[in-house]
C-alpha cells in the first residue's frame, strides 16, 4: 500500500494540514472539480495531481501555465516526479509539504530499485529490479509491455541492472525515448526519480542508492527554516548541473521576494462536502490586490486570461453614445462615397 501522507501548507508561518490521503488520485487546481481547490489566479484550473501507486506517490504537472516544482526543481510541462516524506511540491506560488505519517528511515543499501510503469496516466505495475542482471523491456521477445501498432518483436527500450545501477538502452524502434524531457539515444545511466517516456508509457525510477544523498544531507540556499532543497543527479554533466542549480536559485529567489511582499495576508482554509464520502478543500488568501481579472503579479497570463482582461478593461472604459453615433454615421457616409467614386470611374 502507498504510505498514509499528510499534505501541509507551508505558505504561512506555521505548517497547516490540508488533508490526509492513503490511496487514489489527489487533484489540485483552481477549478471546483479538484479535490484540493487553490484560490489563486496563478494556479491553473487543472494544475497537477498526486497519484498513489502500490508503494509510492507520484506528483504530475498537468502542463500548467505557471508551472510546478518539487524540492525547488521546476518540472517540465506534463512531467511526473516520484515524491517521498519531507518533499515540498509547489503549484505556481503555493507550496505544500508531504509528510509520511508512518515514516521509518530505511538505509538506501537495503532497498531494491523499482520501476513505476504508467500507461496514459493509469498506473500499471511496479517492477522490482532486485537481482543483478534484472531486465525490463518494452517490445521484443522478452518484453513485459508492448506498444500498439508496432511489431512486437522490435525492442523499443530496455532497462537493466548493471554494476549495481540501472541503465537504459534504446532499442531499434523509431519511436523516440525521452528521459526527463530530453531525447535519449544509446545507453543512459538512470538515477532516482528520473522519468522515462515512450509513446503513452511513463516509467518513474525509484532507486534510493543513486540520487538520495542530496536529500539526506540538504544544504539550505537561504537562512530559513523552510528552505527548499534541490536534489542532484549523480550522472548529470557538471555544466548542466550548474545551470539547473542557477535556474532553481533564481526561481526561488523571485518566489521568496513575492511571498515576502505578501506578508500579513490571511490564508483561508475550509472544506465543503462535494458529495457523500468526498471532501473538497479550498485554499487561498483574501487580498483585494488580485480581485481584478488576470493572474497574480509576477506570472505569465494564459491566452484566455489575456482575452478576459482585455474585455474587462474595454467594458470598464467610459462610453459616449453621441460620439459613437457620430463616428458610425461618418463611417457609413465615407464608405458610400468610396463606392460611388469607384462606380463613376468604371462607368
N, C-alpha and C positions, 0 to 999 in steps of 0.2 A: 504493500500500500504506500501511496505517497505520504510524506510527513504532514502532520497537522501543523499548519502555519497560521501565524497572526500577521495581518497587514497593518502596519503602524505609520501614521503620518508623521514625518519629521520636519514639516514646514514650520510648526510652532516651536516655542522654546522647549516644551516637554512633549515627548512622543505620545501620540494618542492612537489607541487601537480603533481601526475602522471595522474590521470583520475577521472571522476565522474561517478557514477552509481546509478540507481534507480530501476533496475529490472534485471532479468535474472541470468546468471552464469558468474562470472569473474574468468578465469583460470590463474594460474601463473606457470611458468616453463622456462627451458632453450630452449625448442623446439619452433620453429617459429609458430606452430599451436596454441599457447596460446594467450589469449587476452593481457596479460602483459608478455613480454619476459624478463627474467632476465639473463643478460650476465655474468654468473658466473659458473665455473665448480662445485662449491659447491652446486648449486641448481640442483635438478633433472630435467630431460627433461619434466616430467609431475609432478609437485611438490605438488600443492594444489589448492583450489578454494574457492570462496565466493559464496554462494547460497542465492538468495532472496526468502523469504517466504512472507506470507501475510503482516506481520508487523515487520519482523526482518531480520537480515543477519546471516548466519551460515557459519563458516570457517571450511574447512575439509582438512586434510592432506591425500595425495594420497600414503601413505606408502613410503614416500621419503627416500632417503639414509641418508641424514644428518639431517632430522627432521624439525619440525615446532614448534613454541612457540606462546602462547597467553598470554600477560601480564607476561612474564617471566616463565610461566609454560609450560614445554615441553609436547606435545601431544604424545600419543601412536601412532604407525603406523596405519594410517587409521582412527584415531579418529576425531570426529567433536566437535565443540565448538561454542556456541552462542556468538556473538560479538556485542558490542554497541559503542556509542560515546566515543572517547578518548582511546579505546583499541589499543594496539600495537600488530600486528602479525609479526612474523619473519620467513622468509624462509631461513633456514640454517644461513648464515651470513648477510641476507638482511632484515632490519626492515622497516615496513610500519605502519603508524598510520591511524586509521579510524576516520573521523570527520563527524558527522551528521550535515549537513548544515542548518537544521531546528530544531536543538536540543532545547527542552524545558524540564527543570527538573520537574519531577513529583514525589511527595512523595511516598515512597515504599508502605506505607499502603493504598494508593489509587489505587494501581494496582492489577489486578487479575492475579493469576498464570495461565499458559497455557502450553500445551504440543505440541511441533512441531513434527509431525509424518512424517517420510520419509520411503519410500519403494524402495530398490535398488537405492538409491541416488536420487530418484524422490520425491519432496515434495508433500505430500498427503493432509494434513489438519492441522489446528491449533485448538486444543481442549481447550476451556477455562474451568477452574475449579473454577467458581465464588462462588458457594453455598457450605456451609458445607455439607459433605456427597456426594459431586460430585464424580462420579466414571468413570474410563476409563478402558476398558478391551480388551485384545486380546484373542479371543476364549471365549467359554462359552455362556450361554443363553442370556446374556446382552452385549456380545462383539460387539465393533464397527468395529474391524478388525479381520481377520482370517488368519491362516497360511495354505497354500495349502498343501494337502497331509496328514493332521492330522484331527482327528474328531473335528467337530465344537463345540460339547458340552463340550469339555475339556478346562478349563480356563488355558491359558498359563502364563498370568501375569495380575495384576490388580494394578492400581494407583488410590488412593482415597485421598480426602481432609479430614484430621482428625486432630482435635485440632489445627487448623489454620496452618497446614503444610501438605505437600504432603508425602505420604508413598507408597512404592512399596511392593506388596506381590506377591511372586512367586506362580504359580499355581501347578496343578497336572501333567502337561506335562513333557516329558523327555527332551525337548529342553532347553539348558542352557540359563539363563538370565544373561547378562553381564552389570555391572554398572561401567563406567569409566575404562574399561579394566579388571575388576575383577569379577569373577563369584559370583552371589548373591544367597542366599537361605533364605527363610523366609521373614521377614519384614525388610525393609531398609528405613530410612528417606532420602528424596531427597532434594537437595539444588539447588539453581540457577545455571544453565549451566551444570548440570550433564547430562551424556549421558547414556541412557538405550538401550541395543541392544538385540534382539532375532530374530533368523533366518535372514531374509532380512530386518527386521524393525529396524529403529533407532528412538529413541524418545529423543528429546532435551528438558530439563526443563527450563522454563522461570518463575522465581519466585523471584522478587526483594525483597520480605520480608525476604528471607533467602539466604544470600550469598553476599549481596551488601555492607555490612559495610566496608569491607577492600578496596573496590573500591572507596567508598565515601570519606574515610579518609586515603589515601595511606601514607605509611611510606617509604621514599627512602632508598635503600640499599647503595647508594653511593652519594657523594656530586656532583650531576649533574642535569642539568635542564631536561635531557631526561631520567631520571631513569625509569626503567621498574618495575611495581609492580605486585606481585602475589596475587591473592585473596585466601581466606581461606574457606574451607568447614566447617561450624559450627558443623557438626555431625562427622567429621573425628576424629579418635583416636589421642591422643596427640603425640604418638611416630611416627605415620605415617605423621602427620602434620610437625613435626620437620625434618623428613627425606626428605619430599618434599621441605621444605624451604632450607635445606642444598644443595640438588641437584640443585635447581634453582639458588642459590647463586653461586655455583661452575660453573655452565654452563655460567652464565652471566659474571662472572669474567674472564673466559677464552675468551669469545667473546669480552669483552671490551678490553682485552690486545691485541687481534688480530687486532681489529679496530684501536687501538692506533698505532700499528706498521705500519698501512697503511695510517697514516696521510699524507696529501698532495696529495693523489691520486685524480684524477679528475673523477667525475661521469658524465656520458653521458646520457642525456635524449632526446628522439626523438620519432617521430611517423611516421608510414608509412602505408598508406591505404592498407589493405589486400584485401578488396572488397568493393563494394558500401555500405555505411552506417555502415562500421565496421572499427575500428582503432586498430592496434596492437602497443602497446607501448613497447619500448625496454629500459631496464635499465642495466647499467653495469659500470665498471670502467676500464680505459685503463691502463694496467700495464704489462710490459714485463715479470714480475715475473711468471705470470700464463699462458704464451703462450705455455708452454710445455704440453703434454698430462697429464691427471690426474686431480684430484680435487684440490681446494685451500688448502694451508697448514693448518693443524690442523683438517682436516676432513677425514673420512674413505673413501677409494676408494670402488666403487662397483666392482663386478667381471668383468664386461665389461671394466671398466676403467683400472683395473689392467692388463687385457689382452692387451688392446690397448697400455698401457705404455710399457709393455714388448716387444711387436712387434716393437714399435718405437725405443726402446733402442737397439734392435738387428739390426735393419736396419741402425742405426747410427754408428755402430761399423765399423772400417776399415777392409776391406776384402783383403786376399792374394790368388789370383787364383791358383798360383803354389802350395802353401801349401795345399789348399783344394783338388787339383787334386791328390797330393801325398797321402793324408790321404784316399781318396776314393779308389785309386788303392791298397794301402796296406790293406785296409779293405776287398776288394774283394779277394785278394790273400789269406789272412788269413782264410776267410770263406771257400774257395775252399779246402785249406789244411785240415781244420777240417772235411769237408765232406769226403775227400779221406781217412783220418785216420779211420773214422767210418766204411766205406765200407771195408777197409783192415781187420779191427778187426772182422767184421761179416763173411767175406769170409775165 
